[in-house]
Amino acid sequence: MQAILKAAGGLIAVAVAGAYVLSERVARPSQGATATATQQRAAVAAPAAPPKPTGATVVLKAGRGGHYEAGFDVNGRRISMLVDTGASVVALSHEDALKVGLTPFPSDYTIPMSTANGVIKAARKTLSEVRIDSIVVRDVAAVVMPPGAMQGSLLGMSFLQRLSGFEIVGGDRLYLKP
């Protein structure tokens, strides 16, 4: 329960920063390149489409308290994440980020986020692959929270919105549809 409450504290931060992180995914010219006004408008109007998820429908059963938590393979390494439709973006605890091979530099923590414990800064990352059973989603926007800011990680909308759908059936099963 304490882990869920601490994760909930991170929810506020994740929701606040999610739109910012997702808006930064708009295609840009490479560093040092000069883009014409037409190229810049085209990049903003038509960002590159992320790859579509693959796999078959996955069903998660609700745990205690009605929460959906499961093991996900992130960049090839297994971590547990709480499914959170209120989080705009996948949010990894610092500890989970290390487990999946992400080691943000102190200078990477630039995204201000409001939490129950005050304003903190998170590091923006892109996860090359997030997998649950047969569902695989590539190039998923995420943030890494600073050490001690959040226990556990959250599977937010930057993953869920890439699916063709998800729904709760019978109040205790969550269907994830690639």
C-alpha positions in Angstrom: 0.0 0.0 0.0 2.8 2.4 0.9 4.4 1.8 -2.6 1.0 2.6 -4.2 0.7 5.8 -2.2 4.3 6.9 -3.1 3.6 6.1 -6.7 0.4 8.2 -6.5 2.5 11.1 -5.4 4.4 10.8 -8.6 1.2 10.8 -10.6 0.7 14.5 -10.3 4.2 15.0 -11.7 3.7 12.6 -14.5 0.4 14.2 -15.6 1.9 17.7 -15.5 5.0 16.8 -17.5 3.3 14.4 -19.9 2.0 16.9 -22.4 5.4 18.6 -22.4 7.3 15.4 -23.0 4.9 14.3 -25.8 5.0 17.7 -27.4 8.8 17.5 -27.6 8.5 14.4 -29.9 7.8 16.6 -32.9 10.4 16.0 -35.6 13.2 18.6 -35.8 16.1 19.2 -38.1 19.4 17.7 -36.9 21.6 19.9 -34.8 23.6 22.3 -36.9 21.2 21.9 -39.9 19.2 24.8 -41.2 15.6 24.2 -42.0 13.4 26.4 -44.2 10.2 27.8 -42.9 8.3 25.3 -45.1 10.3 22.4 -43.6 9.7 23.6 -40.1 5.9 23.9 -40.7 5.8 20.4 -42.3 7.7 18.9 -39.3 5.2 20.4 -36.9 2.2 19.6 -39.0 3.2 15.9 -39.7 5.4 14.4 -37.0 6.9 11.0 -37.9 4.4 8.3 -37.1 5.6 6.0 -34.4 5.8 2.3 -35.2 2.5 0.4 -34.6 2.4 -2.1 -31.7 2.5 -5.8 -32.6 1.2 -8.9 -30.8 -2.1 -10.3 -29.5 -4.6 -9.0 -26.9 -3.2 -9.3 -23.3 -5.5 -9.6 -20.3 -4.5 -8.4 -16.9 -6.4 -9.3 -13.7 -6.9 -6.6 -11.0 -4.8 -7.0 -7.9 -5.7 -5.9 -4.4 -7.3 -2.5 -4.4 -8.4 -2.9 -8.0 -5.1 -1.9 -9.4 -3.5 -3.4 -12.5 0.1 -4.2 -12.1 2.2 -6.5 -14.2 5.7 -7.3 -15.3 6.8 -5.5 -18.4 10.1 -5.9 -20.4 11.6 -2.5 -20.9 14.6 -2.4 -23.2 14.9 -6.1 -22.7 14.8 -6.1 -18.9 11.8 -7.0 -16.6 10.3 -4.5 -14.2 6.9 -4.3 -12.6 4.7 -1.3 -13.5 1.3 -0.1 -12.3 -1.0 0.7 -15.2 -2.2 4.3 -14.8 -4.5 5.9 -17.4 -4.1 9.2 -15.4 -0.4 9.4 -16.2 0.4 11.1 -19.5 3.6 9.4 -19.9 5.5 6.2 -18.7 7.3 7.2 -15.5 10.2 5.1 -14.3 11.5 5.3 -10.8 15.2 6.0 -10.7 15.9 2.5 -9.5 13.8 0.9 -12.3 15.6 3.1 -14.8 18.9 1.7 -13.7 17.5 -1.9 -14.0 16.6 -1.3 -17.7 19.9 0.3 -18.5 19.1 4.0 -18.3 21.5 6.1 -16.3 20.5 9.8 -16.6 23.2 12.3 -15.9 22.4 15.0 -13.4 22.1 17.5 -16.3 19.3 15.3 -17.8 16.9 16.3 -15.0 15.4 19.3 -16.7 11.6 18.7 -16.8 9.9 20.5 -13.8 7.2 18.4 -12.3 4.9 19.1 -9.4 4.5 16.3 -6.9 2.8 15.9 -3.5 6.3 16.5 -2.1 7.0 19.7 -4.1 8.5 20.5 -7.5 11.2 18.1 -8.8 12.9 17.7 -12.1 12.7 14.5 -14.2 14.8 13.3 -17.1 13.2 12.8 -20.5 13.9 9.4 -22.2 12.7 7.3 -25.1 12.3 3.6 -24.4 13.3 1.6 -27.4 10.9 -1.2 -26.5 8.2 -1.9 -24.0 6.8 -5.4 -24.1 4.1 -7.3 -22.2 3.6 -10.9 -23.3 3.1 -10.7 -27.0 2.5 -6.9 -27.2 5.5 -4.9 -28.3 5.5 -1.1 -28.5 8.7 0.7 -29.7 9.9 4.2 -29.2 7.9 5.0 -26.1 8.2 8.5 -24.5 9.1 8.3 -20.8 10.5 10.2 -17.8 12.9 9.0 -15.2 12.2 10.4 -11.7 15.1 11.4 -9.5 16.3 9.0 -6.8 13.7 8.5 -4.0 11.0 10.5 -5.7 8.8 7.5 -6.5 8.7 3.8 -5.6 7.8 1.7 -8.5 7.0 2.7 -12.1 3.9 3.7 -13.9 2.7 2.6 -17.3 1.1 5.8 -18.6 -0.7 7.0 -21.8 2.5 7.3 -23.9 2.3 3.5 -24.0 -1.5 3.0 -23.8 -2.5 5.5 -26.5 -0.3 3.6 -29.0 -2.5 0.5 -28.6 -5.6 0.1 -30.8 -7.6 0.0 -27.5 -7.9 -1.0 -23.9 -10.9 -1.7 -21.8 -11.9 -3.0 -18.4 -14.4 -5.9 -18.5 -16.2 -7.2 -15.4 -14.5 -4.7 -13.2 -11.5 -6.9 -12.7 -9.9 -7.6 -16.1 -8.0 -5.1 -18.2 -7.7 -5.9 -21.9 -4.8 -4.4 -23.8 -5.3 -4.6 -27.6 -2.3 -4.1 -29.9 
